[in-house]
Structure formats: C-alpha cells, structure tokens
Amino acid sequence: MNESMDFGELEKFFVDDIGLYRTANTIQLLLLRQTHDYTIFRTEETRELNVVTLPSSSTDPSPMIRVAMLASKQKAVESRHFLTLVRTAAGEENLDEEQKKCALKDALCQKCPRCVLFGAVSTERGRGRERWNIKHRVEYSTAYSLEPYDEISELMTFNAVYTVSQSTGQALGYTENISPLANFPTVITLNSVTKEEFVAFLKCVLSCKSYGAETRVKGDVVNHLLGVVGGYEEIITPLEFCLEATNEGFLENPVDRTFEIMKKFSEYAMFQDNVVIMRGDEITEKIKEIPLDRTLALSMYEKAKRFSDKLVEYDKRSQR
Ligand SMILES: [Zn+2]
C-alpha cells in the first residue's frame, strides 16, 4: 500500500493483521443509496415491496410508511462484487485452486479476502474444516427510504406479447417497483479491519451498481459515502441516521448534514476519547486515488490465508 496514503486519525482503528479475536475497533460508513432506475426490492416469495411504519423523522413522531431495502440483499450483491474485484486484481493465476474456485454461496473457500471479511459458513463435510465458521466483520442493516412508500412505489404491469403477430395480449400481472431517485440512507459497520480491507471494501461499495431482485433488467443504485466514524462502539444506528436524515434540508447538503449528525451522536459515545468523525467526500477522494492493484490484492490474499491457517491451528489445539 502506498505509504503516503494516510487516513489521519482514523488510522488507529485499523488492525495490522486479521486476528482470531475481534477488537473494539469499529468503523461505521454512513451511506446514501439512491435508485437510478426502476428497481425491485422484494423478498423471493412475494412480488410486493417490503414496507415498514416508522416515525416521520427524529423530530416528528407521526407515522410514515417507508420502503425497506433488506440487509441480506445489500450484502449479497456487495460480497459478490467484492470477490470479483479482489480476484480480478490479484490475477487468477496467482491463487491456489480453492481460492480460484471460491463461489457464493455453497462453495466458499474460507481463505480468501471475501470469506474472511464477509464470513463463511462451511457447507462441506468431512474435510476437517466443518466444525468452524468464519464470523463476518462487516455488518449490514435494513435501509429505510427517506421518501414515503406512496411517493416512490409504482405498479408496472407486464403484458403477454404474441411473437407471430407482435400484438400485445391482455395484462398478465404486475410488479411493484421503486421509482428512480428514491433515497435510502444506511450504515455499514466494519469491525477490526485492516487498511487494505477498508480501501477495497469502499472501492467495492462505491462502484457497485446493480441491486434489483431481477438484476438483468432492473436495479441501478448509486452509492454515496456521506461520512465515516471510528470508535470503540457503534456510534449511530441506521434507523437513527435515517430519522435524522428525514429532517428538512438533508438532501440539499447531505455530506455537511451527515457531519453534524455524526457530531451530535458522538456526544453520546461511551468512549469520548476514542471517536473520530470524517467527511465522506474527503474519504471518497482518497479511496479513488489508491489503486486496487495486484500488490494490494495479493497482500489481502496472503493475510486471509494466514488467518485461515491460524484458525486451523487453533481448531487442532482446542481438540487436544
Ligand atoms: Zn473465499
């Protein structure tokens, strides 16, 4: 990693190596996910959006129905993208057979940068590794829309088209879509991450674009980093952030407003001497400048392998 690439006070929340035990080092990323196309976020079983009734804002307790973007959906898309990025940057020829074949969600190798950051539950039996799982160090939460459900949801019907005549038949059904430019503030929490992981993860999130349930046709989402806060604890929850963000004027100046929100919540922190807040636009500029090159990616693979070896060793010792 480029030695001159310094994240200032945030540096103290990075770990040098991935350890067997978590530390208190917590970095929260405050993001705004914005739809840029008609998007379907729904559970597999129904064709309806997930909605939830919440207060209108942190200052207005009246109920408001919001659309929910489930944590599992965000994580699934971003962990796939993360794997693609680090594997491409490392070069497949430089990886071992298991790392090469690592795939979601039933063939996780348990020793690559994706597996050690996002976690890996072993599904394979009888290879001496079935007893342990790798716990994730990145936590997602459900993101709630800033706008009320009725303002951003649209029913779209789809029709049967007869191929011979190209005439359109009667409507067959409908899907419920989120309209473009709907906003979903959210927080992702990283625990005990290395600087490389922080950089690669942000490059992943900020370059990830396709989220819909029917990804071939729908689902452009653009992510903006609004703020970063480091601490010995989680400083703000996604719901708190969402309710603060619904107050007037947020979208006109989201980075400045997020900075004020982080400042407010850092005053509630239990470890006052250990809170660092940073502007999202400044971090984004730095992250853009750091290349995700072969050296960086291979260093991540090496640390992941080392961690995996340590786990195997620990497992053997604990059986004695
Ligand atoms: Zn893997």
Residues whose N, C-alpha, C, O or C-beta is under 5 A from the ligand:
A	BS01	ZN	C102 L108 C109 Q110 K111 C112 R114 C115
